[in-house]
C-alpha cells in the first residue's frame, strides 16, 4: 500500500515563493511523481510531473515559474514555486504512478493561497 506525506504550502504574497514536498512510502516501483491542483470551482489539473528517467511535463500556466524535481533514493518529489500569482491559489495534491499498470495514489492535499 502506498502512503504519501505532503509538506509545505501556506499563505504567500503575490511574487513570492513556496516549496512543496511529498514523500512516498511502501514497496512500490514508481513510474512517475507529480503535482495536481484544484482551485475553487475548478477541476483538478496537472501542474507538473516527472517520469523516471527525468522527463518533465508542466502546465502552460506554470512554465518558467515552477520546477518539479525528484529524489529517487528517497522516493520524494518537490515542487519549487516562484513568482506566484493569485490564480495559483488552490489545493495541491501529490500524485504517484506506480507498478506495471501505472496505478495512481494521491496525497491528502495541501492548501496554497497567494494574496494580491
C-alpha positions as CSV (number, residue, x, y, z in Angstrom):
1,X,0.0,0.0,0.0
2,X,1.3,3.4,-0.9
3,X,1.3,6.3,1.5
4,X,2.0,9.9,0.5
5,X,3.0,12.6,3.0
6,X,2.9,16.1,1.8
7,X,4.6,19.2,3.3
8,X,4.9,22.8,2.5
9,X,2.2,25.1,1.3
10,X,0.6,28.0,3.1
11,X,0.0,31.7,2.6
12,X,2.3,33.9,0.5
13,X,2.1,37.3,-1.2
14,X,2.0,37.5,-5.0
15,X,5.5,37.3,-6.4
16,X,6.7,35.1,-3.6
17,X,7.9,31.5,-3.5
18,X,6.9,28.3,-1.8
19,X,8.2,24.8,-1.9
20,X,6.1,21.6,-1.7
21,X,7.4,18.2,-0.9
22,X,5.9,14.8,-1.0
23,X,7.4,11.5,0.3
24,X,6.1,8.1,-0.8
25,X,6.4,5.0,1.3
26,X,5.7,1.4,0.5
27,X,7.3,-1.2,-1.6
28,X,6.4,0.1,-5.0
29,X,8.1,0.7,-8.3
30,X,7.5,4.3,-9.0
31,X,7.0,5.3,-12.7
32,X,6.2,9.0,-12.2
33,X,5.6,11.6,-9.5
34,X,4.0,14.9,-9.7
35,X,1.6,17.6,-8.5
36,X,-2.0,18.4,-9.4
37,X,-4.1,21.3,-8.1
38,X,-7.8,22.2,-7.8
39,X,-8.9,25.7,-7.4
40,X,-12.3,26.9,-6.2
41,X,-14.9,25.9,-8.7
42,X,-12.3,24.2,-11.0
43,X,-11.5,20.7,-11.9
44,X,-8.3,19.1,-10.8
45,X,-5.5,19.8,-13.2
46,X,-1.9,18.7,-13.8
47,X,0.7,21.2,-12.6
48,X,3.9,19.3,-13.1
49,X,5.0,15.7,-13.4
50,X,8.4,13.9,-13.6
51,X,8.8,10.5,-15.1
52,X,11.5,8.1,-14.0
53,X,14.4,9.0,-16.3
54,X,13.8,12.7,-15.9
55,X,11.3,13.7,-18.4
56,X,9.1,16.5,-17.1
57,X,5.7,17.9,-18.0
58,X,4.3,21.3,-17.0
59,X,1.0,23.1,-17.3
60,X,1.5,26.0,-19.7
61,X,0.4,28.4,-16.9
62,X,3.3,27.5,-14.7
63,X,6.1,27.0,-17.2
64,X,9.1,29.2,-16.3
65,X,7.9,29.7,-12.7
66,X,7.6,26.2,-11.2
67,X,10.2,23.4,-11.1
68,X,9.5,19.8,-10.3
69,X,12.3,17.6,-9.1
70,X,12.6,14.1,-7.6
71,X,14.9,12.4,-5.2
72,X,14.8,8.8,-6.4
73,X,16.7,7.4,-3.4
74,X,14.1,8.9,-1.0
75,X,11.0,8.5,-3.3
76,X,10.4,12.2,-2.8
77,X,9.1,14.8,-5.2
78,X,9.4,18.6,-4.8
79,X,7.7,21.5,-6.4
80,X,9.5,24.8,-6.3
81,X,7.0,27.6,-7.0
82,X,8.3,31.1,-7.8
83,X,6.7,34.3,-9.0
84,X,3.4,33.1,-7.5
85,X,0.2,34.7,-8.7
86,X,-3.3,34.8,-7.0
87,X,-4.6,32.4,-9.7
88,X,-2.2,29.8,-8.4
89,X,-4.3,29.6,-5.2
90,X,-5.6,26.0,-4.9
91,X,-5.3,22.8,-3.1
92,X,-2.2,21.0,-4.4
93,X,-2.2,17.2,-4.5
94,X,0.8,14.9,-4.7
95,X,0.4,12.1,-7.2
96,X,2.3,8.9,-7.7
97,X,2.1,6.5,-10.6
98,X,3.5,3.0,-9.8
99,X,3.6,-0.6,-10.7
100,X,3.3,-2.4,-14.1
101,X,-0.1,-0.9,-14.8
102,X,0.7,2.7,-13.7
103,X,-1.7,2.7,-10.7
104,X,-2.2,6.0,-9.1
105,X,-2.1,7.2,-5.5
106,X,-2.9,10.6,-4.1
107,X,-1.9,12.7,-1.2
108,X,-4.4,14.4,1.1
109,X,-3.8,17.8,-0.4
110,X,-2.1,21.0,0.9
111,X,-3.5,24.5,0.6
112,X,-1.6,27.2,-1.3
113,X,-3.0,30.7,-1.0
114,X,-1.5,33.6,-2.9
115,X,-2.7,37.0,-1.8
116,X,-2.6,40.0,-4.1
